[in-house]
Amino acid sequence: MSKSDLDKKNAKSVGEGNHKQSPDKDRKALRWMGFGIEFVGVLAIFSYGGWWADQRLKHDWPWLMLIGFGLSFMGMMYLLYKETSDLRK
């Protein structure tokens, strides 16, 4: 290949790469994906803990599971609010 052919190929590949995200945007996306996984994990752990307690105490209605779910949901929503309040400033 001649030098001009290599220059054309490099120019074409540089032009095609403009749609890639910067590493900073990738880190932000991974941060929010991680928060989603954390959100689901905390809900699952607290709900399971409440279910386990309901089974141990032989409750007819799973009210401890619902309390665990509610507390974990409110706690994670508070953390989400704190994280996003920095973005609004």
TIMI-2910 file (N, C-alpha, C, CB; in pm, 1 decimal, decimal comma, always signed):
<rs>
+----------+----------+----------+----------+----------+----------+----------+----------+----------+----------+----------+----------+------+
!      n_x !      n_y !      n_z !     ca_x !     ca_y !     ca_z !      c_x !      c_y !      c_z !     cb_x !     cb_y !     cb_z ! resn !
+----------+----------+----------+----------+----------+----------+----------+----------+----------+----------+----------+----------+------+
!    +84,6 !   -118,3 !     +0,0 !     +0,0 !     +0,0 !     +0,0 !    +88,4 !   +123,6 !     +0,0 !    -95,9 !     +0,3 !   +121,9 !  Met !
!    +41,3 !   +220,5 !    -71,2 !   +116,5 !   +345,6 !    -75,2 !    +80,9 !   +431,6 !    +45,1 !    +88,8 !   +422,1 !   -206,2 !  Ser !
!   +160,8 !   +534,3 !    +65,0 !   +138,2 !   +623,9 !   +178,6 !     +3,2 !   +693,2 !   +168,4 !   +249,6 !   +728,0 !   +187,3 !  Lys !
!    -38,9 !   +731,8 !    +49,5 !   -167,7 !   +799,9 !    +33,1 !   -284,1 !   +705,6 !    +63,1 !   -180,7 !   +855,8 !   -109,4 !  Ser !
!   -268,8 !   +576,6 !    +28,0 !   -373,4 !   +479,3 !    +60,4 !   -386,2 !   +460,8 !   +211,9 !   -343,5 !   +344,1 !     -7,2 !  Asp !
!   -272,2 !   +456,3 !   +280,8 !   -275,2 !   +444,4 !   +427,1 !   -337,0 !   +567,3 !   +491,0 !   -134,3 !   +422,6 !   +482,1 !  Leu !
!   -305,7 !   +686,0 !   +438,7 !   -363,5 !   +808,9 !   +492,2 !   -514,7 !   +810,2 !   +474,8 !   -301,7 !   +930,9 !   +424,2 !  Asp !
!   -563,3 !   +764,0 !   +358,0 !   -708,8 !   +759,4 !   +334,4 !   -776,0 !   +660,8 !   +429,9 !   -738,9 !   +719,9 !   +187,6 !  Lys !
!   -710,4 !   +545,4 !   +449,9 !   -767,2 !   +444,1 !   +539,2 !   -773,0 !   +496,8 !   +682,5 !   -684,1 !   +313,6 !   +533,5 !  Lys !
!   -665,2 !   +561,9 !   +727,7 !   -662,9 !   +617,8 !   +862,8 !   -765,9 !   +728,5 !   +878,7 !   -523,8 !   +670,9 !   +896,0 !  Asn !
!   -782,2 !   +811,6 !   +779,8 !   -880,3 !   +919,9 !   +786,7 !  -1021,4 !   +863,1 !   +793,9 !   -866,6 !  +1013,7 !   +665,1 !  Ala !
!  -1045,8 !   +755,9 !   +718,8 !  -1178,5 !   +694,1 !   +719,8 !  -1207,4 !   +632,2 !   +856,9 !  -1189,3 !   +586,7 !   +608,8 !  Lys !
!  -1108,1 !   +561,8 !   +913,8 !  -1131,0 !   +497,7 !  +1043,3 !  -1145,4 !   +600,8 !  +1154,8 !  -1016,7 !   +401,5 !  +1075,6 !  Ser !
!  -1076,6 !   +714,1 !  +1144,4 !  -1091,5 !   +819,9 !  +1244,0 !  -1231,0 !   +879,6 !  +1235,5 !   -984,7 !   +929,4 !  +1224,2 !  Val !
!  -1281,8 !   +898,5 !  +1116,0 !  -1416,0 !   +953,6 !  +1097,1 !  -1523,4 !   +861,8 !  +1149,1 !  -1440,6 !   +982,1 !   +952,1 !  Gly !
!  -1502,1 !   +731,8 !  +1137,8 !  -1600,6 !   +635,5 !  +1185,9 !  -1601,0 !   +626,7 !  +1337,7 !  -1573,6 !   +498,6 !  +1126,2 !  Glu !
!  -1491,6 !   +661,4 !  +1401,9 !  -1480,8 !   +647,6 !  +1546,2 !  -1536,6 !   +765,5 !  +1624,4 !  -1339,0 !   +627,8 !  +1582,9 !  Gly !
!  -1594,5 !   +862,6 !  +1557,7 !  -1645,1 !   +980,9 !  +1626,9 !  -1765,1 !   +951,4 !  +1715,3 !  -1681,7 !  +1086,4 !  +1527,1 !  Asn !
!  -1837,0 !   +843,4 !  +1691,6 !  -1956,7 !   +814,0 !  +1769,7 !  -1925,1 !   +744,2 !  +1901,4 !  -2051,0 !   +728,7 !  +1688,8 !  His !
!  -1800,2 !   +709,7 !  +1925,8 !  -1764,3 !   +644,3 !  +2051,4 !  -1775,6 !   +741,2 !  +2167,8 !  -1622,6 !   +587,2 !  +2043,9 !  Lys !
!  -1811,8 !   +686,1 !  +2283,2 !  -1823,2 !   +768,6 !  +2403,0 !  -1686,7 !   +785,1 !  +2467,1 !  -1922,9 !   +707,1 !  +2503,0 !  Gln !
!  -1674,5 !   +890,7 !  +2541,7 !  -1550,9 !   +912,0 !  +2616,1 !  -1548,8 !   +818,6 !  +2737,2 !  -1537,5 !  +1060,9 !  +2660,5 !  Ser !
!  -1431,0 !   +789,0 !  +2789,4 !  -1423,2 !   +702,1 !  +2908,7 !  -1499,5 !   +759,5 !  +3028,1 !  -1277,2 !   +680,3 !  +2948,0 !  Pro !
!  -1508,9 !   +892,5 !  +3037,8 !  -1582,1 !   +954,3 !  +3148,2 !  -1730,8 !   +919,7 !  +3140,6 !  -1562,8 !  +1107,0 !  +3146,6 !  Asp !
!  -1787,6 !   +923,4 !  +3020,1 !  -1928,8 !   +887,7 !  +3005,0 !  -1951,3 !   +740,3 !  +3033,5 !  -1977,9 !   +921,6 !  +2864,3 !  Lys !
!  -1855,0 !   +656,2 !  +2994,8 !  -1867,1 !   +513,5 !  +3024,4 !  -1868,7 !   +488,6 !  +3174,4 !  -1752,6 !   +435,7 !  +2959,6 !  Asp !
!  -1783,9 !   +560,6 !  +3249,0 !  -1781,7 !   +544,4 !  +3394,5 !  -1913,7 !   +587,4 !  +3456,7 !  -1666,8 !   +624,8 !  +3455,5 !  Arg !
!  -1971,9 !   +695,5 !  +3405,0 !  -2100,9 !   +740,7 !  +3458,7 !  -2208,7 !   +638,0 !  +3431,5 !  -2140,8 !   +876,1 !  +3398,4 !  Lys !
!  -2207,0 !   +580,4 !  +3311,7 !  -2307,1 !   +478,6 !  +3278,7 !  -2290,3 !   +356,3 !  +3367,8 !  -2296,6 !   +438,1 !  +3130,6 !  Ala !
!  -2167,2 !   +313,3 !  +3389,0 !  -2143,6 !   +197,8 !  +3475,4 !  -2184,8 !   +227,1 !  +3619,3 !  -1996,3 !   +156,8 !  +3470,3 !  Leu !
!  -2166,5 !   +351,0 !  +3662,1 !  -2206,5 !   +389,0 !  +3797,7 !  -2356,9 !   +371,7 !  +3815,8 !  -2165,6 !   +534,7 !  +3827,5 !  Arg !
!  -2436,0 !   +415,5 !  +3718,3 !  -2581,1 !   +403,5 !  +3730,8 !  -2627,3 !   +260,3 !  +3712,3 !  -2650,3 !   +493,1 !  +3630,0 !  Trp !
!  -2557,7 !   +183,6 !  +3628,7 !  -2591,6 !    +41,7 !  +3616,6 !  -2563,3 !    -29,2 !  +3748,7 !  -2511,9 !    -24,7 !  +3500,8 !  Met !
!  -2452,6 !     +6,5 !  +3811,6 !  -2419,4 !    -50,2 !  +3941,5 !  -2521,1 !    -12,6 !  +4048,0 !  -2281,9 !     -5,1 !  +3984,0 !  Gly !
!  -2571,5 !   +110,6 !  +4039,8 !  -2673,0 !   +152,3 !  +4136,0 !  -2800,4 !    +70,0 !  +4117,9 !  -2703,4 !   +302,5 !  +4120,8 !  Phe !
!  -2836,6 !    +40,5 !  +3994,7 !  -2955,4 !    -41,5 !  +3969,6 !  -2940,7 !   -181,3 !  +4026,3 !  -2983,2 !    -49,6 !  +3820,8 !  Gly !
!  -2822,4 !   -238,8 !  +4010,0 !  -2797,4 !   -371,8 !  +4065,5 !  -2800,4 !   -366,6 !  +4217,9 !  -2661,8 !   -427,1 !  +4016,1 !  Ile !
!  -2741,7 !   -262,1 !  +4274,0 !  -2744,3 !   -244,4 !  +4419,7 !  -2887,7 !   -228,0 !  +4470,1 !  -2659,5 !   -122,3 !  +4460,7 !  Glu !
!  -2968,7 !   -150,4 !  +4398,1 !  -3107,8 !   -127,2 !  +4435,0 !  -3182,8 !   -259,5 !  +4444,2 !  -3176,0 !    -33,8 !  +4333,4 !  Phe !
!  -3170,3 !   -340,7 !  +4340,5 !  -3240,1 !   -469,6 !  +4337,9 !  -3186,0 !   -562,0 !  +4446,4 !  -3226,0 !   -536,0 !  +4199,7 !  Val !
!  -3054,6 !   -560,6 !  +4466,3 !  -2995,1 !   -647,0 !  +4568,4 !  -3042,4 !   -613,7 !  +4708,2 !  -2845,4 !   -637,5 !  +4563,0 !  Gly !
!  -3047,9 !   -485,7 !  +4740,3 !  -3093,2 !   -444,2 !  +4873,4 !  -3240,3 !   -481,3 !  +4893,0 !  -3072,9 !   -291,6 !  +4892,9 !  Val !
!  -3322,8 !   -458,7 !  +4789,9 !  -3464,0 !   -497,7 !  +4800,8 !  -3477,0 !   -647,6 !  +4824,0 !  -3541,4 !   -456,9 !  +4674,1 !  Leu !
!  -3399,2 !   -725,5 !  +4750,9 !  -3407,9 !   -871,1 !  +4764,9 !  -3363,6 !   -917,0 !  +4902,9 !  -3323,5 !   -939,6 !  +4658,2 !  Ala !
!  -3255,6 !   -861,1 !  +4953,7 !  -3204,1 !   -903,0 !  +5085,0 !  -3303,0 !   -868,8 !  +5196,2 !  -3068,1 !   -836,2 !  +5113,4 !  Ile !
!  -3355,4 !   -746,9 !  +5195,6 !  -3449,1 !   -707,8 !  +5300,4 !  -3581,5 !   -783,3 !  +5288,4 !  -3474,0 !   -557,4 !  +5295,2 !  Phe !
!  -3627,8 !   -806,0 !  +5167,0 !  -3751,8 !   -881,9 !  +5148,5 !  -3734,2 !  -1026,0 !  +5193,9 !  -3796,1 !   -878,1 !  +5001,5 !  Ser !
!  -3620,5 !  -1084,8 !  +5157,9 !  -3593,9 !  -1222,0 !  +5200,9 !  -3582,6 !  -1230,2 !  +5353,2 !  -3465,3 !  -1274,6 !  +5135,3 !  Tyr !
!  -3516,2 !  -1132,2 !  +5413,9 !  -3505,6 !  -1130,8 !  +5559,6 !  -3642,3 !  -1122,7 !  +5626,0 !  -3419,5 !  -1014,2 !  +5604,9 !  Gly !
!  -3730,4 !  -1040,2 !  +5572,0 !  -3865,9 !  -1032,0 !  +5625,5 !  -3943,8 !  -1160,2 !  +5605,0 !  -3939,8 !   -917,5 !  +5562,1 !  Gly !
!  -3927,6 !  -1222,5 !  +5487,7 !  -3995,6 !  -1349,4 !  +5460,2 !  -3946,7 !  -1457,1 !  +5556,1 !  -3972,5 !  -1393,5 !  +5313,9 !  Trp !
!  -3813,1 !  -1460,9 !  +5576,5 !  -3755,2 !  -1559,3 !  +5667,0 !  -3810,4 !  -1541,0 !  +5809,0 !  -3601,5 !  -1548,0 !  +5667,1 !  Trp !
!  -3818,3 !  -1414,4 !  +5853,7 !  -3870,8 !  -1386,5 !  +5987,3 !  -4018,6 !  -1425,9 !  +5996,6 !  -3853,0 !  -1236,9 !  +6022,1 !  Ala !
!  -4094,3 !  -1401,2 !  +5891,0 !  -4235,0 !  -1442,4 !  +5889,8 !  -4248,3 !  -1594,1 !  +5900,0 !  -4304,1 !  -1392,2 !  +5762,4 !  Asp !
!  -4162,0 !  -1666,4 !  +5831,2 !  -4166,6 !  -1812,1 !  +5836,5 !  -4128,8 !  -1863,7 !  +5975,4 !  -4073,3 !  -1872,0 !  +5731,0 !  Gln !
!  -4026,8 !  -1802,9 !  +6035,4 !  -3983,0 !  -1845,1 !  +6168,8 !  -4090,3 !  -1819,1 !  +6274,0 !  -3854,0 !  -1773,0 !  +6207,4 !  Arg !
!  -4159,7 !  -1705,2 !  +6260,8 !  -4261,8 !  -1668,4 !  +6358,2 !  -4400,0 !  -1723,4 !  +6322,4 !  -4268,6 !  -1518,2 !  +6370,5 !  Leu !
!  -4406,1 !  -1796,7 !  +6211,0 !  -4529,5 !  -1862,4 !  +6164,4 !  -4645,9 !  -1764,1 !  +6147,6 !  -4569,7 !  -1972,4 !  +6262,4 !  Lys !
!  -4616,1 !  -1652,1 !  +6080,1 !  -4722,2 !  -1555,2 !  +6051,4 !  -4805,9 !  -1602,9 !  +5933,1 !  -4662,5 !  -1415,2 !  +6022,4 !  His !
!  -4935,7 !  -1573,4 !  +5940,6 !  -5024,1 !  -1609,1 !  +5829,8 !  -5010,0 !  -1511,6 !  +5713,1 !  -5169,3 !  -1612,8 !  +5877,2 !  Asp !
!  -4977,8 !  -1390,3 !  +5744,5 !  -4968,1 !  -1286,0 !  +5641,6 !  -4825,8 !  -1231,3 !  +5641,3 !  -5072,1 !  -1171,0 !  +5666,8 !  Trp !
!  -4761,4 !  -1211,2 !  +5526,1 !  -4619,2 !  -1173,1 !  +5524,2 !  -4595,6 !  -1024,6 !  +5550,7 !  -4558,8 !  -1209,5 !  +5391,0 !  Pro !
!  -4637,0 !   -978,2 !  +5666,4 !  -4623,4 !   -834,5 !  +5692,2 !  -4479,4 !   -794,1 !  +5719,7 !  -4710,4 !   -794,3 !  +5809,3 !  Trp !
!  -4396,6 !   -880,4 !  +5776,6 !  -4255,3 !   -846,9 !  +5797,1 !  -4180,6 !   -836,8 !  +5663,6 !  -4188,2 !   -952,1 !  +5887,1 !  Leu !
!  -4218,6 !   -920,6 !  +5568,0 !  -4158,7 !   -911,0 !  +5435,0 !  -4194,2 !   -777,3 !  +5370,3 !  -4205,4 !  -1027,8 !  +5345,8 !  Met !
!  -4318,9 !   -736,0 !  +5385,0 !  -4361,4 !   -608,2 !  +5328,8 !  -4294,3 !   -490,6 !  +5399,1 !  -4512,7 !   -594,6 !  +5338,0 !  Leu !
!  -4274,6 !   -501,6 !  +5528,1 !  -4203,3 !   -396,3 !  +5601,5 !  -4057,8 !   -388,6 !  +5555,2 !  -4209,8 !   -422,2 !  +5754,2 !  Ile !
!  -3995,1 !   -505,1 !  +5537,9 !  -3857,2 !   -507,9 !  +5488,9 !  -3846,2 !   -448,5 !  +5350,1 !  -3804,1 !   -649,9 !  +5488,1 !  Gly !
!  -3940,8 !   -482,6 !  +5264,0 !  -3940,7 !   -427,0 !  +5129,2 !  -3960,3 !   -275,9 !  +5133,7 !  -4050,2 !   -492,5 !  +5043,9 !  Phe !
!  -4056,1 !   -230,8 !  +5213,9 !  -4085,1 !    -87,5 !  +5221,3 !  -3968,5 !     -6,1 !  +5275,3 !  -4206,1 !    -64,2 !  +5307,4 !  Gly !
!  -3906,2 !    -57,2 !  +5381,4 !  -3791,1 !    +14,1 !  +5438,5 !  -3675,0 !    +20,3 !  +5339,9 !  -3745,6 !    -53,5 !  +5568,3 !  Leu !
!  -3647,7 !    -90,0 !  +5273,5 !  -3536,5 !    -90,6 !  +5179,1 !  -3567,2 !     -2,5 !  +5058,1 !  -3505,5 !   -233,8 !  +5133,9 !  Ser !
!  -3690,6 !     -1,1 !  +5013,7 !  -3728,0 !    +83,5 !  +4900,6 !  -3713,6 !   +231,4 !  +4936,5 !  -3872,2 !    +53,2 !  +4856,2 !  Phe !
!  -3762,6 !   +268,8 !  +5055,0 !  -3750,3 !   +409,1 !  +5097,4 !  -3603,8 !   +448,3 !  +5115,1 !  -3827,1 !   +432,6 !  +5228,9 !  Met !
!  -3523,6 !   +359,1 !  +5171,6 !  -3382,5 !   +387,4 !  +5189,7 !  -3309,0 !   +405,0 !  +5057,2 !  -3318,4 !   +277,3 !  +5269,2 !  Gly !
!  -3338,4 !   +318,9 !  +4961,2 !  -3271,7 !   +329,7 !  +4830,9 !  -3320,5 !   +452,2 !  +4754,2 !  -3295,5 !   +202,6 !  +4747,6 !  Met !
!  -3445,9 !   +489,5 !  +4770,2 !  -3494,6 !   +612,0 !  +4704,8 !  -3427,3 !   +734,4 !  +4765,8 !  -3648,8 !   +623,8 !  +4717,4 !  Met !
!  -3402,7 !   +732,1 !  +4896,0 !  -3331,4 !   +841,8 !  +4960,2 !  -3188,7 !   +851,0 !  +4905,7 !  -3329,9 !   +822,9 !  +5113,5 !  Tyr !
!  -3120,9 !   +736,3 !  +4892,2 !  -2986,0 !   +737,6 !  +4835,2 !  -2987,2 !   +787,7 !  +4690,9 !  -2924,2 !   +597,5 !  +4841,5 !  Leu !
!  -3087,2 !   +749,4 !  +4615,6 !  -3099,4 !   +797,4 !  +4477,5 !  -3119,6 !   +948,0 !  +4475,1 !  -3215,9 !   +727,2 !  +4405,5 !  Leu !
!  -3201,2 !   +998,9 !  +4565,5 !  -3222,9 !  +1143,5 !  +4575,2 !  -3093,0 !  +1215,7 !  +4608,3 !  -3329,1 !  +1175,1 !  +4681,3 !  Tyr !
!  -3016,6 !  +1161,2 !  +4704,5 !  -2889,7 !  +1223,8 !  +4741,2 !  -2791,4 !  +1223,8 !  +4624,2 !  -2828,1 !  +1151,8 !  +4861,1 !  Lys !
!  -2785,2 !  +1114,3 !  +4549,7 !  -2693,3 !  +1105,3 !  +4436,3 !  -2731,5 !  +1202,3 !  +4324,7 !  -2690,5 !   +962,8 !  +4382,3 !  Glu !
!  -2859,7 !  +1217,4 !  +4300,6 !  -2903,4 !  +1302,3 !  +4189,6 !  -2911,4 !  +1449,6 !  +4229,6 !  -3038,9 !  +1255,6 !  +4138,4 !  Thr !
!  -2914,6 !  +1479,1 !  +4358,2 !  -2919,0 !  +1619,6 !  +4398,2 !  -2789,2 !  +1691,0 !  +4360,2 !  -2944,0 !  +1631,6 !  +4549,6 !  Ser !
!  -2676,8 !  +1619,0 !  +4358,2 !  -2550,7 !  +1675,7 !  +4314,7 !  -2554,0 !  +1710,5 !  +4165,8 !  -2436,9 !  +1578,7 !  +4343,8 !  Asp !
!  -2626,9 !  +1632,8 !  +4088,1 !  -2634,5 !  +1658,4 !  +3943,9 !  -2716,0 !  +1782,9 !  +3912,3 !  -2694,5 !  +1538,5 !  +3872,4 !  Leu !
!  -2811,8 !  +1814,7 !  +3997,9 !  -2899,5 !  +1929,5 !  +3972,9 !  -2833,6 !  +2062,0 !  +4004,1 !  -3025,2 !  +1916,7 !  +4053,7 !  Arg !
!  -2726,1 !  +2062,1 !  +4080,4 !  -2660,5 !  +2187,8 !  +4120,2 !  -2571,2 !  +2241,0 !  +4011,3 !  -2579,5 !  +2168,1 !  +4246,8 !  Lys !
+----------+----------+----------+----------+----------+----------+----------+----------+----------+----------+----------+----------+------+
</rs>
